[in-house]
Amino acid sequence: MKPSGDRRTWNDEQLRQAVEGSRSWRAVARALGLHGTSAGTIRVLKRHAVRLALDTAHFTGQRRWSDRELRAVMRDATCWADVIAGLGVSDGSESRVRIKGHAVRLGLDCSSLRPSEREALSGDVFDQPVRPESLRSSAPALAMAWFSLRGCAVALPIEPEVYDLLVTTAKGVQRVQVKSSARPDAQGHWGVEIGRRPYVLDKSASKMPYDPDDIDLFFVVLGNGAMYVIPSSVLGGRVRIYADTYAPYLVGDASGLMH
């Protein structure tokens, strides 16, 4: 029997059955004829589940495994590879981070889990493959190394700025914008986006050229290791170039890092 003033359309027994037969709070809400996307509804359901001491360890949410399954797998596992295999998910850095984080949140003891044999070997010889999609984030470091090896002091600007690096050269401090291209197109040409998107919320807005008064140099890194330093005056008004046509500005080859 519901207490006076309780506006629920379901009772405790219905909630108990919904929790037992569901794998997520959204599924519980749907089972009770409620909107599963309502945060307020989910909060109410959780509050009453706690009051009734209902077991939700079998919930997976958007995961393929539940807290109960994770606890069971970790009891017999000797390494993280065993845990991942026991949960039936693909072994990758993202899945490992999620599983480890979930185990810590649940207060599970991870101290007995050792690296797998493959992980132990990779500690001696780092054999992870190059990921072309990571070039965008690593390109500034390549640019910094290239300038530093030539005796130029390099500094990172305080955000937000339209340039990525400040480099002290014989001509004074140069503002450098770093660009990259991970792969060539179907014709084998290396297209590079050198424009910028206006500071608007609409991420689909068309890119616009950099103001030549804001940038002195473009440092371009390609997925094959080719590195270019191109004055902004050469690229004025452009938002995309083909690096192949700027051979005079080719300054180095970092292909050894790409293998």
N, C-alpha and C positions, 0 to 999 in steps of 0.2 A: 504493500500500500504506500502510495506517495504521500509525503508530508504536505501539510497545508501550505499553499503558496508555491509549490513546486510546479513549474511550467513545462516540465519534461513531457515528451510524448512517448517515453519508454520508461520501463521500470528496471530495478536492479537486476532481476533475473534475465531480462532481455539483453541488458548490457553484458552480463556474465557470459551468456551464450554467444553474443556477437564477438567478444574478445577471444573466446576459445576457438571460434571458427574463422578468425581473420588473421592476416599477416601484417597488417598495418593499421594505424589509427584512421586513415581515410577509408579503409575497407570496413572498419567498425562503424564509422558514420554512415556509410552507404547501407550497411546491413540494418541499421536502425531507421532508414528512410530520411537521413539528414544530408546536408551538403558537406561532402568530404573535403572541400577546398576552404572551408571557413575556419580561420585560426581560432575564433572564439568558440566554435563548436568543439574543436579538438581539445581546447583547454578544459572545457566543462567535462568532456568524456574522461580525460586523464584524471581530473580531480575526483570524480566519482569512482574511477578504477582504483585509485590509491585508497579511498575510503573503504572500499570493499576488499582491499588487499588482493586484487586480481593479478595473476601471473601473465606478463607480457613478454617473457623471455623468448617466445617463439616468433615475435615480430621481426620482420626483415626490412620493412619500409621499401626503399628502392634497391636494397641489397638482395643478393641471391641467398644469403645465409642469415641465420638468426643469432642472437646472443647465446642462446642455449647450444647451438651447433658450434659456435666458436669456443665456448668453454669446454665442450666435449673433445674437440679436436686438439686443443692445447694441452689437455691432460696427458695425452700419449705422444705428442710431438717432441722431437729432439732438436728441430731447427725450423726456421721460418718457412723453408720450402715444404716441409711436412704439413704445416698449418695451411698454407695456400692450396696444396694438393688436396688436403682433406676437405676443404671448403668447396672444391670443384671450380675454382676460378683461375683465370690465366695469370701466370706469374709475370708481373711487370712492376716497375717502380711505383706507379700510382696505386695499384692494388695493394702492394706491400705497405705503403704509407697509411692507407685507409684502414687496413686490418690492424696494424700495430697501434695506430691511434685509438681505434675502437677498443682494443684489448686494454690499453692503459686507462681509458675512460671507465671501463668496467672494473678496474682494480685487479686485473689478472696478473699473475706473476710471470714476467717474461725473462727473468734472469737465467733460467735453465736452458733457454733456446740459444743454440750456437749457430754460427753461419753454416750454410750447407757446404759440401765439398767444393762445388763450383764457385761459391762466393769466396771461400778461402783461397782458392787458386788465383782468382782474379785480383786478390790483394797483392800478389807478387807481380803479375803481369796484367796491367789494366787493358782488357780486350773489348771494351764496349765500342760498338760501331759509331761512326760519325753520324749525326742526325742533321741532315741539311736544313730542317726547319728551325734548328737552333742557331743558325748563322746570324739571324737578325740580332739576337741577344749577345752573341760573342763578337760581332763585328767591331763594336767600340773598343774592346780589349785589344784586338788585333791592331786597330789604328793607334791606340796608345803605345803599344809595343814598338810599332814602326817608327813613330816620331821619337820616342824615348831612346831607341838605339842610335839615333842620329844626333843625340845630345840636346834635344828640344825638351824643355820643361812642359809637362802636360798637366792640366787641371780640369776637374769636372765643375761645370757651372752650377750655381744654386738655381733649382727649378722655380718657376717655369722659364725656360729660355728656348729660343728657336734653334740654337746650335747645341751640339752634343759635347764638344771639347773646346778648351782654350789652350792653344799651343804657342809657346814663345819661340819665335824663329829670328833669323837675322833681320827680317823685315818687320819685326815687332810681333805683338800678340795677334794670332790668327784665330778666327772663329771657324770651327770645323763642324760640318754636318756629316754624319756617317750614314751611308746607305748600303744595302746589300741585295743580292739576288741569289737565291738558293739553287735554282735550276734554269737551264736554257729552255727556250720555247721549242715547239715542234720542228722548227726550221734550224735549230741549233744556235739561235741568236740569244745573247744575254740581255734581256730587257731589264731595266732598272727603274723603279719608281723613285723619282727625285723630288716630287711635289709634296705638299703638306696639306692636310685637311684643316679647314678653318676651325677655330675653337667654338664649335657648336655641339649641341647634344645629338644632332642627327649624324650618325656614323656613316650614312649613305651619301653625305654631301660630297660634291666633286672636289678633287684636289686642286690646289692652286700653286703657282710657282713661289719659291722663296724670294723675298726682296733681296737684290744684290747688296743692299746696304746693311743687311743683317748677317750675311754669311760671306766668308772669305774663300773657303775651300770646301770641296766635297771629297770625302774619302770613301771610295766605293770598293766593296769586297764581293767577289763572285764565288759561287760554290765550287769552282775549279781551282780556287786559290789565288786568282789574279787580283791584284790590288792597284787601284788608280787614285791619283790625287789630281783633281780637276778644279781650276779656279772657278769661282761662281760667275765671273764675267763671261766665261765660255758657255755656261749653261743657262744664262739669264733667260727667263720667260718660259723655260721648259718644265714639264712635269714628269716626263718619261724619256729615257734615252736608250740607245743600244750601245753597250760598252764597247762592242767590237769596233765601232767607228771612232773611238778615242784612244787609239794605240799610242800616240805620242805622250799620253799621260799615264801609261802603265809604269808603275814604280817598283813592283815586287811580285813575288810568287810564294804564297803560303800553302801550296798544294800538299806539302809534306804533312801538314796538320789535318788534311781532309781525308787521309787514308787510314 
